[in-house]
């Protein structure tokens, strides 16, 4: 009887002690942590695209097309709406543009020098109108999901 009790206690001990190893609860956060460690959030799988760039398959050429087409559209608007400056003038402005996951664009910030503000006081409003007139873009893609993206666009202003 004592021997049966001894084996029962030993069996119970092994069952209880193994339970924590056999039935270990997985931590869902550890899976997310591992995934977060391997995803590079600072890069995109595909950049936002204007309609003229959608048929380009190379990622680098898509990016180049996007910047060239965007700059060209903004330049046309600037040429139509800004007055000529009578002296030699050259400066670079920076426009931070936000493209949301639905493809809608908006100006986030405009960085201009004091000289540009003096010579072209309505530049900000022209840029807001120009960006507002853009068509709906194909948004940036990350892991197959449309995402919001931001980028800075340098615009060279010069009068020769």
RACORUR-V980570 format. One record per backbone hydrogen bond with DSSP energy under -1.0 kcal/mol. NH is the residue of the N-H (numbers start at 1). CO is the residue of the C=O. If there is no record, write none. Layout:
# RACORUR-V980570
nh->NH co->CO
nh->NH co->CO
This chain:
# RACORUR-V980570
nh->5 co->1
nh->6 co->2
nh->7 co->3
nh->8 co->4
nh->9 co->5
nh->10 co->6
nh->11 co->7
nh->12 co->8
nh->13 co->9
nh->14 co->10
nh->15 co->11
nh->16 co->12
nh->17 co->13
nh->18 co->14
nh->19 co->15
nh->22 co->18
nh->23 co->19
nh->30 co->27
nh->32 co->28
nh->33 co->29
nh->34 co->30
nh->35 co->31
nh->36 co->32
nh->37 co->33
nh->38 co->34
nh->39 co->35
nh->45 co->141
nh->46 co->141
nh->49 co->138
nh->53 co->50
nh->56 co->53
nh->62 co->58
nh->63 co->59
nh->64 co->60
nh->65 co->61
nh->66 co->62
nh->67 co->63
nh->68 co->64
nh->69 co->65
nh->70 co->66
nh->71 co->67
nh->72 co->68
nh->73 co->69
nh->74 co->70
nh->75 co->71
nh->76 co->72
nh->77 co->73
nh->78 co->74
nh->79 co->75
nh->80 co->76
nh->81 co->77
nh->82 co->78
nh->89 co->159
nh->91 co->157
nh->93 co->155
nh->94 co->111
nh->95 co->153
nh->96 co->109
nh->97 co->151
nh->98 co->106
nh->99 co->149
nh->100 co->104
nh->103 co->100
nh->106 co->98
nh->108 co->96
nh->109 co->96
nh->111 co->94
nh->117 co->113
nh->118 co->114
nh->119 co->115
nh->120 co->116
nh->123 co->120
nh->126 co->122
nh->127 co->123
nh->128 co->124
nh->129 co->125
nh->130 co->126
nh->131 co->127
nh->132 co->128
nh->133 co->129
nh->134 co->131
nh->137 co->103
nh->138 co->49
nh->141 co->46
nh->142 co->145
nh->145 co->142
nh->147 co->140
nh->149 co->99
nh->151 co->97
nh->153 co->95
nh->155 co->93
nh->157 co->91
nh->159 co->89
